[in-house]
Every structure is written in C-alpha cells, then in structure tokens.
Amino acid sequence: MTEILLASILTDNLALSFFLGICTFLAVSQRISTALGLGFAVIVVQGVTVPVNALIHTFLLAPGALHWAGLPEIDLSFLRIIVFIGVIAAMVQLMELLLDRFVPALHRALGVFLPLITVNCAILGGSLFMVERRYDPLEAVIWGIGSGIGWALAIVAFAAIRERLRHADMPEGLRGLGGAFIVTGLMSLGFSGFGGLVP
Amino acid sequence: MIGVLAGVVLLVTLVLALSAALMMARRRLVPDLPIAVTVNDHAPFESRFGTDLLGALAAHDILLPAACGGAGTCGQCRVRVRGEPVAPMPAERARLSRAERRAGMHLACQLRLRGPVAVELPESILGARGFDCTLLRARFLTPLIRELVLEAPPDVAASVRAGAFVSLTAPPHDFGFDAIEVPERFAEDWSELQGLRAVTTAPATRAYSIASTPADLAQGHFVLLIRLALQPPDRPRLPPGVVSSWLFHVEKGTRITANGPHGDFRAQTGTREMVLIGGGVGMAPLRAIIHERLEQGAPQPISFWYGARRRDDLFYVEEFAALARRYPNFRFEVALSDPRPDEPWDGQTGFVHAALRDGLLRDHAAPETCDYYLCGPPLMIAAVMGALDEAGVPPSRIFFDDFGS
C-alpha cells in the first residue's frame, strides 16, 4: 500500500514522469492560488473516478467479470475507454456545478480548463494505468488519490517557481512559455531522483 | 451476439445512471428560486437564482452601461453591493482598484445571484432606459467614419447632457461588405474591404458618444459618429466589428434599439480655460461639449485640438472654423500626422500632442489651471497625457473618455 502511494505521488508522478496533462499544467500555473484550486479539483476527480472505474472494470468489464450474472465467458474490456470517459465526464460536470455554486471566483479563474479536465490525459491515464497494473479496488483508491496528489503537487510547485521567475532577469525570448518548458524539464529531472525510492 | 447485447445494455444503463445523477445534483445546486434584488432604497424586485446582476437589472429596465456586452472587459457596469462582502472575481480584480473593491464595488456582469442582494447605483443611471429610434439620414464623413442622425423620443433627447453616450443594439445579421453603399470618392479605400462579411447570430450592443449640438437635441436628433472597427493590421484574420459593420449597412428609416443616455464625461462648471483634444471619432463628445458651452455663453477661452492622419480623415472643419469666427474666445487647431504629398495642406503637420505642446502648453502662463478634455484612440490619449504631465498638469485636471478600451 505504501509503495503504491509513494509511487503515485513521486516516482510515477503523472505530470513530471509521464508528462500527462501537460497542457493544463502549463496553462493554469501562473498563480499559486489558481494552481491549488485546480490541483484540488484533480485530486477529487481522480480520487473518485479511479475507484469507480476500478469497480466497473472488476465487476462488469474484465474478462469473466460478468460471472455473477451467469455470463462467465463474456469479455467487455474493449469498452473500457468509452465507459471510463463517461464516468470522468459526469464527475467533471458535477465538479463544475459544485465550484460554480460554492467557489465562483475559482470557477471563473479556471475558465475553460475546468471542463477540459474531462479529456485531460492525466485523468484517463490514471484509470488506464489502474487496469494495466491490475490494482484491486482498494489499491485503486490509493492510486487514484495518490496520483491526484502527485499531479497537484507538481502544478503547485511549478506555479510557485513561475511566480518567482516573473521577477527574474530572464533573456527576452525565454520569458513566459519558453522558460516554463525549461523549468518543467528541470523539475522532471529532479523527480527522476526519486527513482530508487520504491523497489 | 450475447456479448454485443451485454455491451449495449451496460453502456445505456451507465449513461442513464450518470445523467440521472447529474440532473439530481443540478436540481440541488442550481435551484430555480426567486431572488430579491434591491436597488438603492426602491422596493425590491424579483429575479431568478443564477442570473447575472447585469441581466437581472436589464430585465427590470435598469440599463447599466456595458460596452463589452457583459464580458467583464470594459469595467463600466459598476455597482456597490451593500452588506456582506462578496469575494471579487478575476475580472473585477483587473478592472477595480483595491480601494474600490474594499468599498464593496463590483461589476454587475460578474455577480451571479445566489441570495437576496442590495446594490447602490447613481440615481441618474436609473433614468437611462431602453427606447427605439429611427435612422433619419446617414452620410460618409471619411472613408471609415459614418455620421448617423437618429430620431429619438423627445424626453430622452431632453435628458442628454453634452458628453453622454448611448448604447445601440444590432440584431443578428449576415451580409457581405459589397452590400454597403460607398460614395465614389472613397471607393478606392474600400476596394480591399469588399470581401469582408459581417456575421452574428446574437444581438450585439456597443456604446457611441452623442455628437449632437443643443439645436440637434431640441429637434430630438442624435448625431452619432460610427467608425468602422476593422481588424488591426497584425491580426488580419479577425472579423470586423459586429455593430459598427451593421451601422454602416443600415438604411434610412430603420428602427434601432437603443438605451441611455449614460456616462459622466461632461464639461466642468466654472470658468477655467477649457482645452479639448481629440482624434478620430473622439470628435463626438467634444463637439457636443464645445457647442453646449459656447451657446451657454461661456466666457473662458476654449480651444479644440484635433488630430488626423490625412485630409480625407478630416470632417466638421468648416463648422468649427465658423464657430471660431463667431466666438472670439474659441480657437480651433488641426494637425495632420501623415498628409499625402498630392493633397494641398498648408496647416500644421505632426501629431496632435506635439501641436498642443508647441501651440499652447509651452507659452501658457499657467497650464495647470486649465481643464483638459481628451477623447480619442488610446495611443493618442497616452501621448497627450505624457505632454500634459511634462507641462506640470495634475491628473485631477484631465478628463477623458477612452471608449472603455
């Protein structure tokens, strides 16, 4: 369990080890406060969708999963992308409703990037990795929340660096996105240092 | 076969379950409740949960100026919210100063109704209302500026003070620029524009300053100067302005939906010397102010400095020259920044801020005692502000209308 948690946050960090969800990572990292908000949204979405998808996969989609319904030879695992995306889309819409109702300023600040979580590769990636690595539903809870925390950690740290870089004396051509790409690379190098942490 | 069936059943059930869950969440989170809105000390009126305040007020015939149409970019629809402070939206952080936000100021377009709300507005805004006007006549003044004369209801015209603006609404439309009738002398300027199209599927509203003289207003006529909003040269893919394109296309007799009058750009009372500086359609409110003050018999010196690029961009020149002959305290100066070699021009050349500096500020005994009225493109305003700052004019003596840009 601890290994899965550590792996999901540090060694297998979705943003900095697999470069998933980099579009949002680059676009919503201008301010720490917005990055925190998005990070929190991703933790919730990831923490709910991965376990729900794990349950659906274990009891409905996997080969032999329909054993309980008396259909042991049926394999619906080819449906997993459309099913996972459906669950993620519903979850993101719910998230949008909640934020608009209770934290409207954050809802406005995230703008189009909030609905775009639906097709964020980090979110779908979290569910697909769960299947590939054959996590059971309990492990999926840990992996889902952990990978959400890992992505949030990465974007908040990145936003903090970018806030400071705004006042740094950078060469003209590297201001903005150029510098952001370099920082992403350096952070990724840093995270690769966690490599030996989990056996 | 049974596998396909199981897959279909599974997908359909899942989609139905997810939709049902979302609909239930929506019912709880966005309830269709009535919300009471109180303006100043008037009796509250009812609006619906989740509407934005700008729309709620408009539905109640309280029309706040909003040149951007509620996008949160013009910063004109300001209201003060009474009671509990509300967290500011990102657009409000950008448009309102810290002191304003502390005082409870908000942009009405950004405020969504989630509970009873009480707001404060200047009573004068409550006087602005929606009305229809009719296009009496229109003519081209320069290649890209069209003068419209609208017949407005007499009571609306009577409530207009020089410097005010009205908002005009264009209905959904779709036409090619080749349908716009251009006079022969400007045909050359328009040859490149023929291929453009103006398209919108929703009504759009933009603000235009009223250039009417007191005599125009007495007849109930609004004179508006419309500049065709074209894409900047570095962004040739952007479509032309929705409302200005339509206003170049409208024909005599068309009914136009409007609301107003709005704005607090107007002549100060007192007898300080007045210096008015304008460019392009910035002419509009300045023309209204100059005519109003001169006809009221203002005793102080009044000068009007107008900047344009070339001869073709000049208009109303004869009118102001006549005013200068009639009123000894009125002075009119024009500077062309880029006159064509083939057109005769014996007036001043250069930018208007330079003309103002050399022609007035440099030799004026006390430039800080005059009132300055600026209206024109943002670059011109910035240059004039620079020249005034150099001459030691405090910002409190400078009044400008930058069209909310």
Interface residues (C-beta under 8 A of the other chain):
Chain A: I56 L60 L66 L71 I74 D75 L76 L79 I82 V83 G86 V87 A89 A90 Q93 L94 L97 L98 D100 R101 P104 A105 R108 A109
Chain B: I2 G3 A6 G7 L10 L11 L14 V15 L18 S19 A21 L22 A25 R26 L29 V30 A87 P88 M89 P90 A91 Q110 R112 R114
